[in-house]
């Protein structure tokens, strides 16, 4: 158990940073860096569609936009190419990634506790008599 509150503090700071950066132009800045041949990883299919529309409006073609679900189900990796340009992550994808990492850190501490609380398994006893007959 995190009696020091480090996990809670990190989650709180994470929330402040996320909320404080809303409507600050993060997506526009990322799209300014995108060039033909690049890949953008985003969080949802809805976000992917919005990015595709914005790329079309900016007349930037040959950019693959892959949502998180498609990537982790294999579609993103199955279409991997050697001639790929840069990889860009939307801020929502990055926030989700770090949120999961913080959640997993909490789970990891609980897992360690459970391992230490478990009683050791007793050594195996002699085999049952019916097995001895076959030796």
Secondary structure as UniProt FT lines:
FT   TURN            3..4
FT   HELIX           6..20
FT   TURN            21..23
FT   HELIX           26..33
FT   TURN            36..37
FT   STRAND          39..42
FT   HELIX           45..57
FT   TURN            58..59
FT   STRAND          64..67
FT   HELIX           68..72
FT   TURN            73..74
FT   HELIX           75..78
FT   TURN            82..83
FT   STRAND          87..89
FT   HELIX           91..117
FT   HELIX           129..132
FT   TURN            133..134
//
